[in-house]
Amino acid sequence: MRRSMAGVADPPRPSEPRRELRTEFAFELPRGYVDDAGVVHQAGTMRLATARDELVPLRDDRVRENAAYLTVVLLARVVTRIGDVTDVHAGVIENLFAADLAFLQDLYRRVNSEGHTRAGVQCPQCGHGFAVDVSGGRLGES
C-alpha cells in the first residue's frame, strides 16, 4: 500500500505506449475446405482461445470416447470463418484435408501459446535467418 503525504504530489509516471491486443488471425488453408456444392474455401479467421474454449470440449461425449476428437471440437470453437462458411462446427473441421487440419493445429498453438503467427526460418543456401508469417496470404502481403 502506497501512502501519499498531504500537499505532495506523486511524481509523474512515464506513459507507456498502449499495445493493442490482437484477438483474431487471418489464415489461408494449404488445400481448402470443400463444401457440399464442391466450392473450395481457403481464406479464414481464427480467434484467440479462452479458458472456456479449452475446458468445454473436455465434457463433450465425443471427446470422452476418443481423446483425439478434442482437436476437432476445439478448432470448431475458435475458427470463426472458412471462406464463405461462417457456421464452422465439428462437421466442417472433420471434413478438412489432413494437411489443413495440421495447419490449423499449428496456427492454434502459435497464436495461443506464442501470441503470434511468425516462425523463424533459415535460407538453405546462405544460412540467413528471418521470420515469416505462417498464417497464409500471398508473398509480400501483411
KALIN-V232488 format. One line per field, one symbol per residue. phi: phi as a letter, one per 30 degrees, with the letter a starting at -180 (. if undefined). Layout:
phi = ???
//
This chain:
phi = .ccbdeicddddcddcddcdddcbbdbbddcjdcdddidcccdabbcddcededdeddcddddddbeddeeddddddcdcabiddccdbedddecddedddddddddedddccciaccbdbbdddcidcacbdddjicejdb
//
